Each structure stands twice: as structure tokens, then as C-alpha cells.
């Protein structure tokens, strides 16, 4: 029986990335039909976009990524903006392809950081800080926008109340745990032990022999993380807010480009829902769930179906898909340059 369970777990581990792609791709493909549209109608809207419009949207997308380097350079003092942009794009190229892809993207980032002589402790602190600020930023902004719309009298579907509550609770829990860990070494150790227990049990279920050591990691990086946050929390917060603002502008610009004329309040609600859904770990970057959820809420709030669907898919193309080829190309160029640089050192 144990043998069969291990075989099943191994098969599940190998199948999970494929299943995630099937779910994500299936939801994206089905999005038009699920909201009463066809791909031909959506394609007709997208075909009307000019090359100049696409370039302008790409420039806005890239501006957001450049602004986001403020967060990364604050989380890792000494990191240049150029390296931060490369680290972000190449890491996203990996994480956007895999479910729970953050770990894979983190692994690639570690390889790059070590090549730049960043210590393991500094990189661990950088990972904790940047991820907490990004995730809390997404959830906080998302729930604030949706909650603000409710206060302003927007007639939202009842199902959004659950998303709003879940996002609010998650933000509070993450912030509370992060502050407690930063203030107390004993709390850091207890949180680390809890993460080790849960994570290692999950790894055993899928047949992995890897062992997580979050406790040691949190204890060792707590002091450096606290010092970095104390020195750079203003810069971190400013960077996240500015980046999210540019992302919201990108969504508004994509909707405007395809003729989906909706109010700024409706755009804000759609962006808030999209930010919350990107945290869903079942598919890379919440793919499928984010597209379908955002389209559904915008149409429910009175947006025209075909233009809204086209606009959201265009936005997700820039905010999620574009990072894969651009970041992948940047990572390959860096690998080639780094390999040649090392060879010069060896043969000098």
C-alpha cells in the first residue's frame, strides 16, 4: 500500500505543473464564453489596435517595472536599479510559468545574487522583505479599493464580500506575524518551526525528500531584516504604491484602448479584484482566475462585454505574459555574459 501511495504522490508531483497550466489555460480560453462572448468578437476588438497603441502600452508597462526597482533596491541595500530590473524580470519569467512559482523564481534570483557577491543572509532578508511588501500591497490595495467602492454605494455582487473579508483577514494576519517576528527572536523561532512542520509534511505527501529549515532561516535573517525595514520602510512603501498605481493606469489604458468606456470607480474595483486574485497560488500568477474574475466583475458593473474582455486580456498579456519572454531573454543574456566573464577570470 505504501508503495502505491508513493507512486501516486510522485505522479501527482509531476502532474501538478501540467494540471496548473491546463487549469489556467482552460479558464483563459473559456473566459469569453463564460461571460457570454465569443473569441471572434474579442478578436475583432483587439484587431483594431494600432501598433502605436501597443507600443505606448508596452512603455507604460515597462515604466511600472522600472518604478518597482525602488522596492527591490530598498529591500537589498547596494543593489543597483539595473540589476534590480534584471532580477525582477528574469525571476518573474520563471515564477510566471509555474504554480507556486515564487520558490523557483527565488532560486534563480539566488543564483544571480550570489554571482554579485550578495551574502545568503542578505538575500534571504531581501526575499522576505520584498515579498511581504508586494503581497501585502496587493491585498491591501485590492481590499481597500473594493471596500471603498462598497462605501461609495457601488452595487457589487454578493460573492465579492467573501473575497473582501478573506483579503482583509490575510493582510492583518501577515502584517501581525511579520511585526511579531521582527520584534522577537523567540516568535521568529516558533513561526519558523510551524512553517517547517507544515512544509515538510506537505513535501512528504508529494514524495519529496527535501527538508525545509525556515526556523534557522528566520532566526538568522531577523536582525538584518529588521534593520533594513527600519531604514527603508518609507522607500519600500512608496515604491509599492507607485508601482500599483501604474498597474492600475495600465488596466485603465488597456480598457480605454479597446473602447471599454467605464468609470474610474469601476476600473478601481476591477483592479482591486485582479490584484487579490493574482495571489491565488494554484496557477502561475493566478492565471485564469484573475482574467475570469476581473472580466466578470467589470461586466457585472455595466461594462460592455466584448471590449471589457479584450481589455482585461490585453492588460494581463502585458502584466503577466510579457514578463516571460522579456525576462527569459534577459536571463539568458546574463547567463552567457556571466559564463564568459568567469572563463576570462580562470584563463587570465
SENUZA-519319 format. One line per field, with one value per residue: residue number from 1; residue in three letters; x, y, z of N, C-alpha, C in turn. Coordinates in steps of 0.2 Angstrom, whole numbers. Atoms other than C-alpha are relative to their C-alpha. Layout:
num	[NUM|...] $
residu	[ALA|...] $
nc1	[X|...] $
nc2	[Y|...] $
nc3	[Z|...] $
cac1	[X|...] $
cac2	[Y|...] $
cac3	[Z|...] $
cc1	[X|...] $
cc2	[Y|...] $
cc3	[Z|...] $
***
This chain:
num	[1|2|3|4|5|6|7|8|9|10|11|12|13|14|15|16|17|18|19|20|21|22|23|24|25|26|27|28|29|30|31|32|33|34|35|36|37|38|39|40|41|42|43|44|45|46|47|48|49|50|51|52|53|54|55|56|57|58|59|60|61|62|63|64|65|66|67|68|69|70|71|72|73|74|75|76|77|78|79|80|81|82|83|84|85|86|87|88|89|90|91|92|93|94|95|96|97|98|99|100|101|102|103|104|105|106|107|108|109|110|111|112|113|114|115|116|117|118|119|120|121|122|123|124|125|126|127|128|129|130|131|132|133|134|135|136|137|138|139|140|141|142|143|144|145|146|147|148|149|150|151|152|153|154|155|156|157|158|159|160|161|162|163|164|165|166|167|168|169|170|171|172|173|174|175|176|177|178|179|180|181|182|183|184|185|186|187|188|189|190|191|192|193|194|195|196|197|198|199|200|201|202|203|204|205|206|207|208|209|210|211|212|213|214|215|216|217|218|219|220|221|222|223|224|225|226|227|228|229|230|231|232|233|234|235|236|237|238|239|240|241|242|243|244|245|246|247|248|249|250|251|252|253|254|255|256|257|258|259|260|261|262|263|264|265|266|267|268|269|270|271|272|273|274|275|276|277|278|279|280|281|282|283|284|285|286|287|288|289|290|291|292|293|294|295|296|297|298|299|300|301|302|303|304|305|306|307|308|309|310|311|312|313|314|315|316|317|318|319|320|321|322|323|324|325|326|327|328|329|330|331|332|333|334|335|336|337|338|339|340|341|342|343|344|345|346|347|348] $
residu	[UNK|UNK|UNK|UNK|UNK|UNK|UNK|UNK|UNK|UNK|UNK|UNK|UNK|UNK|UNK|UNK|UNK|UNK|UNK|UNK|UNK|UNK|UNK|UNK|UNK|UNK|UNK|UNK|UNK|UNK|UNK|UNK|UNK|UNK|UNK|UNK|UNK|UNK|UNK|UNK|UNK|UNK|UNK|UNK|UNK|UNK|UNK|UNK|UNK|UNK|UNK|UNK|UNK|UNK|UNK|UNK|UNK|UNK|UNK|UNK|UNK|UNK|UNK|UNK|UNK|UNK|UNK|UNK|UNK|UNK|UNK|UNK|UNK|UNK|UNK|UNK|UNK|UNK|UNK|UNK|UNK|UNK|UNK|UNK|UNK|UNK|UNK|UNK|UNK|UNK|UNK|UNK|UNK|UNK|UNK|UNK|UNK|UNK|UNK|UNK|UNK|UNK|UNK|UNK|UNK|UNK|UNK|UNK|UNK|UNK|UNK|UNK|UNK|UNK|UNK|UNK|UNK|UNK|UNK|UNK|UNK|UNK|UNK|UNK|UNK|UNK|UNK|UNK|UNK|UNK|UNK|UNK|UNK|UNK|UNK|UNK|UNK|UNK|UNK|UNK|UNK|UNK|UNK|UNK|UNK|UNK|UNK|UNK|UNK|UNK|UNK|UNK|UNK|UNK|UNK|UNK|UNK|UNK|UNK|UNK|UNK|UNK|UNK|UNK|UNK|UNK|UNK|UNK|UNK|UNK|UNK|UNK|UNK|UNK|UNK|UNK|UNK|UNK|UNK|UNK|UNK|UNK|UNK|UNK|UNK|UNK|UNK|UNK|UNK|UNK|UNK|UNK|UNK|UNK|UNK|UNK|UNK|UNK|UNK|UNK|UNK|UNK|UNK|UNK|UNK|UNK|UNK|UNK|UNK|UNK|UNK|UNK|UNK|UNK|UNK|UNK|UNK|UNK|UNK|UNK|UNK|UNK|UNK|UNK|UNK|UNK|UNK|UNK|UNK|UNK|UNK|UNK|UNK|UNK|UNK|UNK|UNK|UNK|UNK|UNK|UNK|UNK|UNK|UNK|UNK|UNK|UNK|UNK|UNK|UNK|UNK|UNK|UNK|UNK|UNK|UNK|UNK|UNK|UNK|UNK|UNK|UNK|UNK|UNK|UNK|UNK|UNK|UNK|UNK|UNK|UNK|UNK|UNK|UNK|UNK|UNK|UNK|UNK|UNK|UNK|UNK|UNK|UNK|UNK|UNK|UNK|UNK|UNK|UNK|UNK|UNK|UNK|UNK|UNK|UNK|UNK|UNK|UNK|UNK|UNK|UNK|UNK|UNK|UNK|UNK|UNK|UNK|UNK|UNK|UNK|UNK|UNK|UNK|UNK|UNK|UNK|UNK|UNK|UNK|UNK|UNK|UNK|UNK|UNK|UNK|UNK|UNK|UNK|UNK|UNK|UNK|UNK|UNK|UNK|UNK|UNK|UNK|UNK|UNK|UNK|UNK|UNK|UNK|UNK|UNK|UNK|UNK|UNK] $
nc1	[4|-4|-3|5|1|-6|1|5|-3|-5|4|3|-6|-2|6|3|-1|4|7|0|0|6|5|-1|2|7|4|-1|4|7|2|5|6|3|4|4|-3|-4|-7|0|2|-5|-5|2|-1|-7|-3|0|-6|-5|-7|-2|3|-3|-7|1|2|-6|-5|3|-2|-7|-1|2|-6|-6|2|0|-7|-1|1|-6|-6|1|0|-7|-4|-6|2|1|7|0|0|7|5|-1|2|7|2|-2|3|7|1|0|6|6|1|1|5|-5|-6|-5|-6|-5|-3|-5|-6|-4|-3|-5|-6|-2|-2|-6|-5|-1|-3|5|-1|6|5|3|5|6|4|3|5|5|3|3|6|5|3|4|6|4|2|5|7|2|3|6|6|2|3|7|3|2|5|6|2|3|7|0|4|-4|3|-1|-6|-6|-1|-4|-7|-2|-2|-6|-6|-2|-3|-7|-5|-1|-4|-7|-3|-1|-5|-7|-2|-2|-6|-6|-1|-2|-3|3|6|-3|-2|6|3|-4|1|7|-1|-3|5|5|-3|-3|5|3|-5|0|6|-2|-5|-6|-4|-3|2|0|-3|2|-1|-7|0|4|-4|-6|1|4|-4|-2|6|2|-4|2|7|-1|-3|2|7|4|-1|3|7|1|-1|6|6|-1|1|7|4|-2|4|7|0|-1|7|4|-2|2|8|1|-3|4|7|4|1|3|-2|-6|2|0|-7|-3|3|-3|-7|0|1|-6|-6|1|0|-6|-3|2|-6|2|-3|-6|2|8|2|7|5|0|4|7|3|0|5|6|3|1|7|5|1|3|-5|2|-3|-6|-6|-3|-4|-7|-4|-3|-5|-6|-4|-3|-6|-6|-2|-2|-3|-6|-5|-3|-5|-4|-5|-4|-6|-5|-3|-4|-6|-4|-4|-5|-5|-3|-4|-6|-4|-4|-6|-6|-4|-4|-5|-4] $
nc2	[-6|-6|-1|-3|-7|-3|-1|-5|-6|-2|-2|-7|-6|-2|-2|-7|-6|1|-1|-8|-3|2|-4|-7|-1|2|-6|-5|1|0|-7|-3|4|0|-6|-1|-3|5|-3|-4|-7|-3|-1|-6|-6|-1|-1|-8|-3|-2|2|-5|1|6|-3|-4|4|4|-5|-1|6|0|-5|3|4|-4|-3|5|1|-4|5|5|-3|-2|7|2|-6|1|3|-5|0|4|7|2|1|7|5|0|3|7|4|0|4|7|1|-1|6|5|-1|-1|-2|-5|3|1|-7|-1|4|-3|-7|2|2|-6|-4|3|-2|-7|0|-1|6|4|-4|-6|2|3|-6|-4|4|-1|-7|-2|3|-3|-7|1|4|-5|-6|3|1|-6|-4|3|-1|-7|-2|4|-3|-7|0|2|-6|-5|2|4|6|5|7|2|4|-4|-1|6|-2|-6|2|4|-4|-4|4|2|-5|-1|5|0|-5|2|5|-4|-5|4|3|-5|-3|5|5|6|0|2|7|4|0|4|8|1|0|7|6|0|1|7|4|0|3|7|3|0|4|-4|1|-6|-2|-7|-2|-7|-2|-2|-6|-5|-2|-3|-6|-5|-6|-3|-2|-5|-6|-2|-3|-7|-5|-1|2|-5|1|6|-1|-4|4|4|-4|-3|5|2|-5|1|6|-2|-4|5|3|-6|-2|6|0|-6|2|5|-3|2|-6|1|-5|1|4|6|2|1|6|5|0|2|7|3|0|6|7|2|3|7|3|6|0|-5|-7|0|0|3|-3|-8|-2|2|-4|-7|-1|1|-6|-6|1|-1|-7|-4|-1|4|6|2|-4|1|6|-1|-4|4|5|-4|-2|5|2|-4|1|6|4|-4|1|6|0|-6|2|6|-2|-3|5|4|-4|0|7|0|-4|2|6|-2|-4|5|3|-5|0|6|0|-6] $
nc3	[0|-1|6|4|-2|2|8|1|-2|5|6|-1|0|7|4|-3|5|6|-2|-1|7|3|-4|2|7|1|-2|4|6|-1|-3|5|0|-7|-1|6|6|4|1|6|-2|-3|5|4|-3|-1|6|1|-4|4|-3|-5|-6|-3|-2|-6|-6|-2|-4|-7|-3|-2|-5|-6|-2|-2|-7|-5|-3|-7|-5|0|-3|-8|-3|0|1|4|7|4|4|6|-2|-3|5|3|-5|0|6|1|-5|2|6|-3|-5|4|4|-4|-6|-5|3|-3|-2|6|2|-5|1|5|-3|-4|4|2|-6|-2|5|-2|-6|-5|-4|0|-5|3|5|-3|-3|5|2|-5|0|7|0|-4|3|6|-1|-4|4|4|-4|-3|5|3|-5|-1|5|0|-6|1|5|-3|-4|5|3|6|-1|2|-1|-7|0|-1|-7|-2|2|-4|-7|0|1|-6|-5|2|-1|-7|-3|2|-3|-7|0|2|-5|-6|2|0|-6|-4|3|-2|4|7|0|0|7|5|-1|3|7|2|-1|6|6|1|1|6|5|-1|4|7|1|0|-6|-2|-7|0|-7|-1|-6|0|5|-3|-6|2|4|-3|-2|6|3|-5|2|7|0|-4|4|7|1|4|7|2|0|6|6|1|2|7|4|1|4|7|2|1|6|6|1|3|7|5|1|4|7|3|0|-6|-4|-7|-5|-4|-6|3|1|-7|-3|4|-2|-7|0|4|-4|-5|3|2|-6|0|2|4|7|0|0|0|7|1|-6|0|6|-1|-5|1|5|-2|-4|4|3|-5|-2|6|6|6|-1|5|-1|-7|1|4|-4|-6|3|2|-6|-3|5|-1|-7|-2|6|3|-4|2|6|-2|-5|3|4|-4|-4|5|1|-6|-1|5|-1|-6|1|4|-5|-4|4|1|-7|-1|5|0] $
cac1	[0|14|22|6|4|22|19|3|12|26|14|5|21|25|7|4|13|4|-13|-9|-6|-22|-32|-25|-26|-43|-50|-42|-49|-66|-67|-76|-89|-92|-97|-107|-95|-85|-67|-71|-80|-65|-53|-62|-60|-41|-38|-42|-27|-14|5|7|-5|3|20|13|5|22|31|18|21|40|39|30|44|57|47|46|65|63|56|70|84|77|75|93|104|118|108|108|92|98|102|85|76|85|82|64|61|71|64|46|49|52|38|25|27|25|11|19|32|39|51|58|60|68|80|85|87|98|110|111|113|127|136|135|143|127|128|115|108|106|97|86|81|78|67|57|55|51|38|29|28|22|9|3|2|-8|-21|-21|-24|-36|-47|-46|-52|-67|-71|-71|-82|-95|-94|-97|-113|-107|-119|-107|-111|-113|-99|-86|-90|-81|-66|-66|-66|-53|-41|-43|-40|-25|-17|-20|-13|3|6|4|15|29|29|30|44|54|52|56|68|58|42|53|59|41|34|49|46|27|32|44|31|18|30|39|23|17|34|32|14|21|35|49|64|69|69|64|73|63|66|85|82|70|81|97|89|78|91|96|78|73|87|83|65|69|80|70|51|46|55|48|30|32|39|24|11|19|20|2|-4|5|-3|-20|-16|-11|-28|-37|-27|-30|-49|-48|-38|-51|-66|-72|-78|-81|-80|-64|-74|-77|-59|-54|-65|-59|-41|-44|-51|-37|-24|-32|-34|-16|-11|-20|-6|-15|-9|6|2|-17|-18|-36|-44|-38|-44|-61|-64|-59|-69|-84|-85|-82|-97|-107|-104|-111|-95|-98|-94|-83|-72|-70|-65|-52|-46|-43|-34|-23|-19|-15|-4|7|6|9|14|26|37|41|49|57|64|69|79|87|91|99|110|115|120|130|139|142|149|161|166|171|181|191|195|200|211|218] $
cac2	[0|12|9|13|29|34|31|41|55|55|56|70|80|78|81|97|109|102|102|121|125|116|125|142|140|132|147|159|151|149|167|174|160|161|179|177|182|173|174|181|196|198|196|209|222|218|218|237|241|251|247|264|260|243|252|265|252|242|258|261|243|245|261|251|239|252|261|244|243|256|242|230|242|247|228|225|240|241|233|244|249|240|224|225|226|211|201|206|201|185|179|183|174|158|161|166|149|138|135|141|148|160|147|143|162|164|150|159|176|167|161|179|187|175|180|198|193|195|185|171|181|197|188|179|196|204|189|191|210|212|198|204|222|215|203|215|229|218|213|229|239|227|226|245|248|235|241|259|255|247|263|274|264|253|238|224|205|197|185|199|201|184|190|207|198|185|198|209|195|189|206|208|191|193|210|204|189|200|213|199|190|206|211|194|181|168|172|170|153|147|153|145|128|130|133|118|106|111|112|96|87|93|88|71|69|73|61|74|71|89|97|114|124|140|141|143|155|166|167|171|184|193|205|210|211|222|234|235|238|252|261|259|256|273|269|252|258|272|260|248|261|270|253|248|265|262|245|252|265|251|242|259|262|244|246|264|257|244|256|249|265|263|274|276|268|253|252|253|239|228|232|228|211|207|211|199|185|186|180|163|151|137|143|154|172|167|165|160|166|184|185|177|186|203|202|195|210|223|216|215|233|238|237|231|213|211|227|223|205|211|225|213|200|214|220|203|200|215|212|194|186|199|196|178|181|198|191|174|183|194|179|170|185|187|168|170|185|178|162|171|183|168|160|176|175|157|159|176] $
cac3	[0|5|-12|-21|-11|-15|-34|-33|-24|-37|-51|-43|-41|-59|-65|-54|-66|-81|-71|-67|-85|-90|-77|-81|-100|-99|-89|-100|-116|-108|-101|-117|-117|-98|-99|-115|-128|-142|-146|-163|-155|-144|-158|-168|-155|-152|-171|-171|-160|-169|-167|-159|-146|-142|-141|-129|-118|-118|-112|-98|-93|-93|-83|-70|-69|-68|-53|-45|-43|-29|-19|-23|-20|-3|1|-3|0|-13|-27|-42|-52|-67|-58|-49|-65|-72|-56|-56|-74|-75|-59|-65|-81|-70|-57|-70|-78|-63|-49|-33|-44|-32|-25|-42|-46|-29|-33|-49|-40|-28|-41|-48|-31|-27|-43|-37|-21|-11|5|8|24|14|0|12|21|4|-1|15|14|-5|-4|11|4|-13|-6|7|-5|-17|-4|5|-11|-18|-2|0|-17|-16|1|-4|-19|-7|5|-11|-15|-29|-31|-31|-32|-15|-19|-18|1|4|-6|3|20|15|9|24|36|26|27|45|49|38|45|63|60|51|65|79|70|68|86|94|91|101|90|74|80|84|67|58|67|62|44|44|51|38|24|27|29|13|4|12|4|-13|-11|-9|2|3|21|24|38|40|58|56|41|50|66|56|45|58|64|46|40|55|51|33|36|49|37|21|25|18|1|1|4|-9|-22|-20|-20|-36|-44|-41|-47|-63|-64|-62|-75|-87|-84|-87|-103|-110|-107|-115|-130|-134|-132|-115|-108|-89|-74|-64|-49|-60|-65|-47|-42|-57|-52|-34|-38|-51|-38|-25|-37|-43|-25|-29|-29|-39|-56|-60|-55|-53|-72|-77|-60|-62|-80|-77|-61|-67|-83|-74|-61|-74|-84|-69|-65|-83|-94|-112|-113|-129|-126|-107|-111|-124|-112|-97|-108|-116|-98|-92|-108|-103|-84|-84|-101|-107|-92|-98|-115|-109|-93|-101|-114|-101|-90|-105|-109|-91|-90|-106|-101|-83|-90|-102|-88|-77|-91|-93|-74|-75|-90|-86] $
cc1	[4|3|-4|-1|6|0|-5|3|5|-3|-3|4|1|-6|-2|2|-4|-7|-1|-1|-7|-6|0|-2|-7|-5|1|-4|-7|-3|-5|-7|-4|-3|-4|3|4|7|0|-2|6|6|-1|2|8|3|0|5|5|7|2|-3|3|7|-1|-2|6|4|-3|2|7|1|-2|5|6|-2|1|7|1|-1|6|6|0|0|7|5|7|-2|-1|-7|0|0|-7|-5|1|-2|-7|-3|2|-3|-8|-1|0|-6|-6|-1|-2|-5|5|7|5|6|5|3|5|7|5|3|6|7|3|3|7|6|2|3|-5|0|-7|-5|-3|-5|-6|-4|-3|-6|-6|-4|-4|-7|-5|-3|-4|-7|-5|-3|-6|-7|-2|-4|-7|-6|-2|-4|-7|-4|-2|-6|-7|-2|-3|-7|0|-4|4|-3|2|6|7|1|5|7|3|2|6|6|1|3|7|5|1|5|8|3|2|6|7|2|2|6|6|1|3|3|-3|-6|3|1|-7|-4|4|-1|-7|1|4|-4|-5|3|3|-5|-3|5|-1|-6|2|6|7|4|4|-3|0|3|-2|2|7|1|-3|5|6|-1|-4|3|1|-7|-3|4|-1|-6|0|3|-4|-8|-4|1|-3|-8|-1|1|-6|-6|1|-1|-7|-4|1|-3|-7|-1|0|-7|-5|2|-2|-7|-1|2|-5|-7|-5|-1|-4|2|6|-2|0|7|3|-2|3|7|1|-1|6|6|-1|1|7|4|-2|5|-1|3|5|-3|-8|-3|-7|-5|0|-3|-7|-3|0|-5|-7|-3|-1|-7|-5|-2|-2|5|-3|4|6|6|3|4|7|4|4|5|6|4|4|6|6|2|3|4|6|6|4|5|6|5|4|6|5|4|5|6|4|4|6|6|4|5|7|5|4|5|6|4|4|6|5|7] $
cc2	[6|1|3|8|4|1|5|7|3|2|6|6|2|3|7|6|0|1|8|3|-1|4|7|1|-1|6|6|-1|0|7|3|-3|1|6|2|3|-6|3|4|7|3|2|6|6|1|1|8|4|2|-2|6|-1|-6|2|4|-4|-4|5|2|-6|0|5|-3|-4|4|3|-6|-2|4|-5|-5|3|2|-7|-3|6|-2|-3|6|-1|-5|-8|-2|-1|-7|-6|-1|-4|-7|-4|-1|-5|-8|-1|0|-7|-6|1|0|1|4|-3|-1|7|2|-3|3|7|-2|-1|7|4|-2|2|7|1|2|-6|-3|4|6|-2|-2|6|4|-4|1|7|1|-4|2|6|-1|-3|4|5|-2|0|6|5|-3|0|7|2|-3|3|7|1|-1|7|5|-2|-4|-7|-6|-7|-2|-4|4|1|-5|2|6|-2|-4|4|4|-4|-2|6|1|-6|0|6|-1|-5|3|4|-4|-3|5|3|-5|-6|-7|-1|-3|-7|-4|0|-4|-7|-2|-1|-7|-6|0|-1|-7|-5|0|-3|-8|-3|-1|-4|3|-2|6|2|7|2|8|3|3|6|6|3|4|7|5|6|5|3|6|6|3|3|7|5|1|-1|6|-1|-6|1|5|-4|-4|4|3|-6|-2|5|-1|-6|1|5|-4|-3|5|1|-6|0|6|-2|-4|3|-2|6|-1|5|-2|-5|-7|-3|-2|-7|-6|-1|-4|-8|-4|-1|-6|-6|-2|-3|-8|-4|-7|0|6|7|1|0|-4|3|7|2|0|5|8|2|-1|6|6|0|1|7|4|1|-4|-6|-1|5|-1|-6|1|4|-4|-5|4|2|-6|-3|4|-2|-6|-4|3|-1|-7|0|5|-2|-6|2|4|-5|-4|4|1|-6|0|4|-2|-6|2|4|-5|-3|5|0|-6|0|6|-2] $
cc3	[0|-7|-5|1|-3|-8|-2|1|-5|-6|1|0|-7|-4|2|-5|-6|2|0|-6|-3|3|-2|-7|-1|2|-5|-7|1|2|-5|1|6|1|-6|-6|-4|-1|-7|1|3|-5|-5|3|1|-7|-2|3|-5|3|5|7|4|3|7|6|3|4|7|4|3|5|7|3|3|7|5|3|6|6|1|2|7|4|0|-2|-4|-7|-5|-4|-6|2|3|-5|-3|5|0|-6|-1|5|-1|-6|3|4|-4|-4|4|6|6|-2|3|3|-5|-2|5|-1|-5|2|4|-4|-3|5|2|-5|1|7|6|5|1|5|-3|-5|3|3|-6|-3|5|-1|-7|-1|4|-2|-6|2|4|-4|-5|3|3|-5|-3|5|1|-6|-1|5|-1|-5|4|4|-5|-3|-6|2|-3|2|7|1|2|8|3|-2|4|7|0|-1|6|6|-1|1|7|3|-2|3|7|1|-1|6|6|-1|1|7|5|-3|2|-5|-7|0|0|-7|-5|1|-3|-7|-2|1|-6|-6|-1|0|-7|-5|1|-4|-7|-2|0|6|2|7|0|7|1|6|0|-5|3|6|-2|-4|4|1|-7|-3|4|-2|-6|-1|3|-4|-7|-1|-4|-8|-2|-1|-6|-7|-2|-2|-7|-5|-2|-3|-7|-3|-1|-6|-6|-1|-3|-7|-5|-1|-5|-7|-4|0|6|5|7|4|3|6|-2|-1|6|3|-4|2|7|0|-4|5|6|-3|-3|6|0|-2|-4|-7|1|-1|0|-7|0|5|-1|-6|0|5|-1|-6|3|5|-4|-4|4|2|-6|-6|-6|-1|-5|2|7|0|-3|4|5|-3|-3|6|3|-5|2|7|2|-5|-2|4|-2|-5|2|5|-2|-4|4|5|-4|-2|6|1|-5|2|7|-1|-4|5|5|-3|-1|7|0|-4|0|3] $
***
